[in-house]
Amino acid sequence: ADRLEQAVEKVLADGVRTADLLGEEGVTPVSTSEMGDAIIAALNASL
């Protein structure tokens, strides 16, 4: 669970956002699938 939280935090820190999480102008939202892929990639990178 800790690794998952860290992966989500890294993805968000990298500026990846779905449309419902946008808050910054100039950020292009990604799809839910793309967000999931980014989180999985961050999880795999932490192994």
PDB file of N, CA, C and O in Angstrom:
ATOM      1  N   ALA A   1       0.828  -1.196   0.000  1.00  0.00           N
ATOM      2  CA  ALA A   1       0.000   0.000   0.000  1.00  0.00           C
ATOM      3  C   ALA A   1       0.873   1.261   0.000  1.00  0.00           C
ATOM      4  O   ALA A   1       0.543   2.256  -0.646  1.00  0.00           O
ATOM      5  N   ASP A   2       1.983   1.206   0.728  1.00  0.00           N
ATOM      6  CA  ASP A   2       2.878   2.368   0.777  1.00  0.00           C
ATOM      7  C   ASP A   2       3.490   2.645  -0.590  1.00  0.00           C
ATOM      8  O   ASP A   2       3.609   3.798  -1.003  1.00  0.00           O
ATOM      9  N   ARG A   3       3.878   1.577  -1.291  1.00  0.00           N
ATOM     10  CA  ARG A   3       4.469   1.762  -2.628  1.00  0.00           C
ATOM     11  C   ARG A   3       3.461   2.372  -3.585  1.00  0.00           C
ATOM     12  O   ARG A   3       3.817   3.211  -4.412  1.00  0.00           O
ATOM     13  N   LEU A   4       2.200   1.957  -3.478  1.00  0.00           N
ATOM     14  CA  LEU A   4       1.159   2.509  -4.350  1.00  0.00           C
ATOM     15  C   LEU A   4       0.975   3.996  -4.066  1.00  0.00           C
ATOM     16  O   LEU A   4       0.898   4.801  -4.994  1.00  0.00           O
ATOM     17  N   GLU A   5       0.905   4.359  -2.802  1.00  0.00           N
ATOM     18  CA  GLU A   5       0.765   5.775  -2.445  1.00  0.00           C
ATOM     19  C   GLU A   5       1.948   6.587  -2.959  1.00  0.00           C
ATOM     20  O   GLU A   5       1.768   7.694  -3.467  1.00  0.00           O
ATOM     21  N   GLN A   6       3.143   6.047  -2.831  1.00  0.00           N
ATOM     22  CA  GLN A   6       4.333   6.750  -3.312  1.00  0.00           C
ATOM     23  C   GLN A   6       4.302   6.902  -4.830  1.00  0.00           C
ATOM     24  O   GLN A   6       4.705   7.938  -5.358  1.00  0.00           O
ATOM     25  N   ALA A   7       3.824   5.875  -5.534  1.00  0.00           N
ATOM     26  CA  ALA A   7       3.731   5.944  -6.995  1.00  0.00           C
ATOM     27  C   ALA A   7       2.737   7.018  -7.413  1.00  0.00           C
ATOM     28  O   ALA A   7       3.005   7.788  -8.335  1.00  0.00           O
ATOM     29  N   VAL A   8       1.589   7.073  -6.741  1.00  0.00           N
ATOM     30  CA  VAL A   8       0.587   8.095  -7.057  1.00  0.00           C
ATOM     31  C   VAL A   8       1.161   9.482  -6.782  1.00  0.00           C
ATOM     32  O   VAL A   8       0.997  10.393  -7.594  1.00  0.00           O
ATOM     33  N   GLU A   9       1.826   9.644  -5.651  1.00  0.00           N
ATOM     34  CA  GLU A   9       2.428  10.941  -5.319  1.00  0.00           C
ATOM     35  C   GLU A   9       3.463  11.356  -6.361  1.00  0.00           C
ATOM     36  O   GLU A   9       3.537  12.531  -6.720  1.00  0.00           O
ATOM     37  N   LYS A  10       4.269  10.403  -6.853  1.00  0.00           N
ATOM     38  CA  LYS A  10       5.277  10.726  -7.866  1.00  0.00           C
ATOM     39  C   LYS A  10       4.620  11.166  -9.160  1.00  0.00           C
ATOM     40  O   LYS A  10       5.039  12.149  -9.771  1.00  0.00           O
ATOM     41  N   VAL A  11       3.590  10.442  -9.584  1.00  0.00           N
ATOM     42  CA  VAL A  11       2.902  10.781 -10.831  1.00  0.00           C
ATOM     43  C   VAL A  11       2.286  12.176 -10.720  1.00  0.00           C
ATOM     44  O   VAL A  11       2.387  12.975 -11.650  1.00  0.00           O
ATOM     45  N   LEU A  12       1.656  12.466  -9.598  1.00  0.00           N
ATOM     46  CA  LEU A  12       1.070  13.795  -9.408  1.00  0.00           C
ATOM     47  C   LEU A  12       2.162  14.866  -9.356  1.00  0.00           C
ATOM     48  O   LEU A  12       1.988  15.956  -9.901  1.00  0.00           O
ATOM     49  N   ALA A  13       3.277  14.561  -8.707  1.00  0.00           N
ATOM     50  CA  ALA A  13       4.383  15.520  -8.637  1.00  0.00           C
ATOM     51  C   ALA A  13       4.975  15.788 -10.018  1.00  0.00           C
ATOM     52  O   ALA A  13       5.499  16.870 -10.284  1.00  0.00           O
ATOM     53  N   ASP A  14       4.884  14.791 -10.887  1.00  0.00           N
ATOM     54  CA  ASP A  14       5.371  14.949 -12.263  1.00  0.00           C
ATOM     55  C   ASP A  14       4.402  15.754 -13.120  1.00  0.00           C
ATOM     56  O   ASP A  14       4.693  16.053 -14.278  1.00  0.00           O
ATOM     57  N   GLY A  15       3.246  16.107 -12.551  1.00  0.00           N
ATOM     58  CA  GLY A  15       2.294  16.950 -13.268  1.00  0.00           C
ATOM     59  C   GLY A  15       1.242  16.208 -14.062  1.00  0.00           C
ATOM     60  O   GLY A  15       0.475  16.828 -14.799  1.00  0.00           O
ATOM     61  N   VAL A  16       1.190  14.888 -13.925  1.00  0.00           N
ATOM     62  CA  VAL A  16       0.188  14.108 -14.646  1.00  0.00           C
ATOM     63  C   VAL A  16      -1.148  14.266 -13.926  1.00  0.00           C
ATOM     64  O   VAL A  16      -1.240  14.071 -12.714  1.00  0.00           O
ATOM     65  N   ARG A  17      -2.183  14.622 -14.692  1.00  0.00           N
ATOM     66  CA  ARG A  17      -3.511  14.859 -14.109  1.00  0.00           C
ATOM     67  C   ARG A  17      -4.609  14.386 -15.050  1.00  0.00           C
ATOM     68  O   ARG A  17      -4.505  14.542 -16.267  1.00  0.00           O
ATOM     69  N   THR A  18      -5.653  13.812 -14.485  1.00  0.00           N
ATOM     70  CA  THR A  18      -6.875  13.582 -15.247  1.00  0.00           C
ATOM     71  C   THR A  18      -7.676  14.879 -15.193  1.00  0.00           C
ATOM     72  O   THR A  18      -7.377  15.767 -14.394  1.00  0.00           O
ATOM     73  N   ALA A  19      -8.684  14.984 -16.038  1.00  0.00           N
ATOM     74  CA  ALA A  19      -9.453  16.233 -16.133  1.00  0.00           C
ATOM     75  C   ALA A  19     -10.047  16.648 -14.790  1.00  0.00           C
ATOM     76  O   ALA A  19     -10.118  17.839 -14.488  1.00  0.00           O
ATOM     77  N   ASP A  20     -10.474  15.677 -13.981  1.00  0.00           N
ATOM     78  CA  ASP A  20     -11.096  16.019 -12.700  1.00  0.00           C
ATOM     79  C   ASP A  20     -10.088  16.505 -11.662  1.00  0.00           C
ATOM     80  O   ASP A  20     -10.475  17.069 -10.639  1.00  0.00           O
ATOM     81  N   LEU A  21      -8.806  16.290 -11.919  1.00  0.00           N
ATOM     82  CA  LEU A  21      -7.773  16.730 -10.978  1.00  0.00           C
ATOM     83  C   LEU A  21      -7.033  17.976 -11.437  1.00  0.00           C
ATOM     84  O   LEU A  21      -6.135  18.461 -10.749  1.00  0.00           O
ATOM     85  N   LEU A  22      -7.411  18.493 -12.598  1.00  0.00           N
ATOM     86  CA  LEU A  22      -6.738  19.692 -13.101  1.00  0.00           C
ATOM     87  C   LEU A  22      -6.973  20.854 -12.156  1.00  0.00           C
ATOM     88  O   LEU A  22      -8.046  20.980 -11.564  1.00  0.00           O
ATOM     89  N   GLY A  23      -6.012  21.662 -12.024  1.00  0.00           N
ATOM     90  CA  GLY A  23      -6.138  22.856 -11.215  1.00  0.00           C
ATOM     91  C   GLY A  23      -5.194  23.915 -11.731  1.00  0.00           C
ATOM     92  O   GLY A  23      -5.278  25.090 -11.374  1.00  0.00           O
ATOM     93  N   GLU A  24      -4.297  23.464 -12.580  1.00  0.00           N
ATOM     94  CA  GLU A  24      -3.289  24.361 -13.120  1.00  0.00           C
ATOM     95  C   GLU A  24      -3.593  24.621 -14.586  1.00  0.00           C
ATOM     96  O   GLU A  24      -3.918  23.700 -15.336  1.00  0.00           O
ATOM     97  N   GLU A  25      -3.487  25.852 -14.981  1.00  0.00           N
ATOM     98  CA  GLU A  25      -3.664  26.169 -16.390  1.00  0.00           C
ATOM     99  C   GLU A  25      -2.440  25.702 -17.155  1.00  0.00           C
ATOM    100  O   GLU A  25      -1.329  25.675 -16.625  1.00  0.00           O
ATOM    101  N   GLY A  26      -2.657  25.338 -18.399  1.00  0.00           N
ATOM    102  CA  GLY A  26      -1.555  24.916 -19.239  1.00  0.00           C
ATOM    103  C   GLY A  26      -1.194  23.450 -19.103  1.00  0.00           C
ATOM    104  O   GLY A  26      -0.262  22.978 -19.754  1.00  0.00           O
ATOM    105  N   VAL A  27      -1.922  22.720 -18.263  1.00  0.00           N
ATOM    106  CA  VAL A  27      -1.678  21.294 -18.110  1.00  0.00           C
ATOM    107  C   VAL A  27      -2.700  20.549 -18.957  1.00  0.00           C
ATOM    108  O   VAL A  27      -3.902  20.791 -18.843  1.00  0.00           O
ATOM    109  N   THR A  28      -2.228  19.653 -19.799  1.00  0.00           N
ATOM    110  CA  THR A  28      -3.120  18.868 -20.635  1.00  0.00           C
ATOM    111  C   THR A  28      -3.516  17.609 -19.873  1.00  0.00           C
ATOM    112  O   THR A  28      -2.649  16.848 -19.444  1.00  0.00           O
ATOM    113  N   PRO A  29      -4.814  17.383 -19.702  1.00  0.00           N
ATOM    114  CA  PRO A  29      -5.242  16.206 -18.950  1.00  0.00           C
ATOM    115  C   PRO A  29      -4.962  14.916 -19.716  1.00  0.00           C
ATOM    116  O   PRO A  29      -4.923  14.903 -20.946  1.00  0.00           O
ATOM    117  N   VAL A  30      -4.771  13.843 -18.972  1.00  0.00           N
ATOM    118  CA  VAL A  30      -4.616  12.518 -19.553  1.00  0.00           C
ATOM    119  C   VAL A  30      -5.880  11.717 -19.270  1.00  0.00           C
ATOM    120  O   VAL A  30      -6.679  12.091 -18.413  1.00  0.00           O
ATOM    121  N   SER A  31      -6.056  10.628 -19.984  1.00  0.00           N
ATOM    122  CA  SER A  31      -7.211   9.763 -19.748  1.00  0.00           C
ATOM    123  C   SER A  31      -6.986   8.952 -18.472  1.00  0.00           C
ATOM    124  O   SER A  31      -5.879   8.904 -17.937  1.00  0.00           O
ATOM    125  N   THR A  32      -8.042   8.327 -18.002  1.00  0.00           N
ATOM    126  CA  THR A  32      -7.931   7.471 -16.823  1.00  0.00           C
ATOM    127  C   THR A  32      -6.963   6.326 -17.094  1.00  0.00           C
ATOM    128  O   THR A  32      -6.177   5.953 -16.223  1.00  0.00           O
ATOM    129  N   SER A  33      -7.019   5.771 -18.298  1.00  0.00           N
ATOM    130  CA  SER A  33      -6.102   4.684 -18.671  1.00  0.00           C
ATOM    131  C   SER A  33      -4.655   5.154 -18.656  1.00  0.00           C
ATOM    132  O   SER A  33      -3.769   4.441 -18.183  1.00  0.00           O
ATOM    133  N   GLU A  34      -4.417   6.349 -19.173  1.00  0.00           N
ATOM    134  CA  GLU A  34      -3.057   6.894 -19.180  1.00  0.00           C
ATOM    135  C   GLU A  34      -2.567   7.153 -17.761  1.00  0.00           C
ATOM    136  O   GLU A  34      -1.393   6.937 -17.459  1.00  0.00           O
ATOM    137  N   MET A  35      -3.457   7.613 -16.894  1.00  0.00           N
ATOM    138  CA  MET A  35      -3.086   7.841 -15.493  1.00  0.00           C
ATOM    139  C   MET A  35      -2.714   6.512 -14.841  1.00  0.00           C
ATOM    140  O   MET A  35      -1.714   6.415 -14.131  1.00  0.00           O
ATOM    141  N   GLY A  36      -3.526   5.498 -15.090  1.00  0.00           N
ATOM    142  CA  GLY A  36      -3.221   4.168 -14.554  1.00  0.00           C
ATOM    143  C   GLY A  36      -1.890   3.650 -15.060  1.00  0.00           C
ATOM    144  O   GLY A  36      -1.107   3.085 -14.296  1.00  0.00           O
ATOM    145  N   ASP A  37      -1.629   3.842 -16.353  1.00  0.00           N
ATOM    146  CA  ASP A  37      -0.352   3.409 -16.929  1.00  0.00           C
ATOM    147  C   ASP A  37       0.818   4.131 -16.280  1.00  0.00           C
ATOM    148  O   ASP A  37       1.855   3.521 -16.020  1.00  0.00           O
ATOM    149  N   ALA A  38       0.662   5.417 -16.018  1.00  0.00           N
ATOM    150  CA  ALA A  38       1.728   6.196 -15.382  1.00  0.00           C
ATOM    151  C   ALA A  38       1.987   5.703 -13.958  1.00  0.00           C
ATOM    152  O   ALA A  38       3.136   5.625 -13.522  1.00  0.00           O
ATOM    153  N   ILE A  39       0.928   5.376 -13.246  1.00  0.00           N
ATOM    154  CA  ILE A  39       1.080   4.871 -11.875  1.00  0.00           C
ATOM    155  C   ILE A  39       1.753   3.506 -11.888  1.00  0.00           C
ATOM    156  O   ILE A  39       2.627   3.241 -11.063  1.00  0.00           O
ATOM    157  N   ILE A  40       1.357   2.635 -12.817  1.00  0.00           N
ATOM    158  CA  ILE A  40       1.984   1.315 -12.929  1.00  0.00           C
ATOM    159  C   ILE A  40       3.460   1.456 -13.274  1.00  0.00           C
ATOM    160  O   ILE A  40       4.298   0.745 -12.721  1.00  0.00           O
ATOM    161  N   ALA A  41       3.782   2.366 -14.182  1.00  0.00           N
ATOM    162  CA  ALA A  41       5.182   2.594 -14.542  1.00  0.00           C
ATOM    163  C   ALA A  41       5.981   3.068 -13.328  1.00  0.00           C
ATOM    164  O   ALA A  41       7.114   2.634 -13.122  1.00  0.00           O
ATOM    165  N   ALA A  42       5.396   3.950 -12.531  1.00  0.00           N
ATOM    166  CA  ALA A  42       6.079   4.436 -11.324  1.00  0.00           C
ATOM    167  C   ALA A  42       6.258   3.304 -10.318  1.00  0.00           C
ATOM    168  O   ALA A  42       7.287   3.226  -9.646  1.00  0.00           O
ATOM    169  N   LEU A  43       5.263   2.431 -10.211  1.00  0.00           N
ATOM    170  CA  LEU A  43       5.383   1.269  -9.321  1.00  0.00           C
ATOM    171  C   LEU A  43       6.516   0.360  -9.785  1.00  0.00           C
ATOM    172  O   LEU A  43       7.342  -0.072  -8.981  1.00  0.00           O
ATOM    173  N   ASN A  44       6.551   0.071 -11.085  1.00  0.00           N
ATOM    174  CA  ASN A  44       7.595  -0.800 -11.627  1.00  0.00           C
ATOM    175  C   ASN A  44       8.975  -0.188 -11.462  1.00  0.00           C
ATOM    176  O   ASN A  44       9.946  -0.907 -11.224  1.00  0.00           O
ATOM    177  N   ALA A  45       9.077   1.121 -11.584  1.00  0.00           N
ATOM    178  CA  ALA A  45      10.362   1.797 -11.436  1.00  0.00           C
ATOM    179  C   ALA A  45      10.866   1.742  -9.998  1.00  0.00           C
ATOM    180  O   ALA A  45      12.064   1.876  -9.749  1.00  0.00           O
ATOM    181  N   SER A  46       9.954   1.545  -9.059  1.00  0.00           N
ATOM    182  CA  SER A  46      10.350   1.531  -7.649  1.00  0.00           C
ATOM    183  C   SER A  46      10.789   0.148  -7.173  1.00  0.00           C
ATOM    184  O   SER A  46      11.164  -0.015  -6.012  1.00  0.00           O
ATOM    185  N   LEU A  47      10.745  -0.842  -8.052  1.00  0.00           N
ATOM    186  CA  LEU A  47      11.139  -2.203  -7.648  1.00  0.00           C
ATOM    187  C   LEU A  47      12.629  -2.356  -7.526  1.00  0.00           C
ATOM    188  O   LEU A  47      13.113  -3.439  -7.196  1.00  0.00           O
TER     189      LEU A  47
END
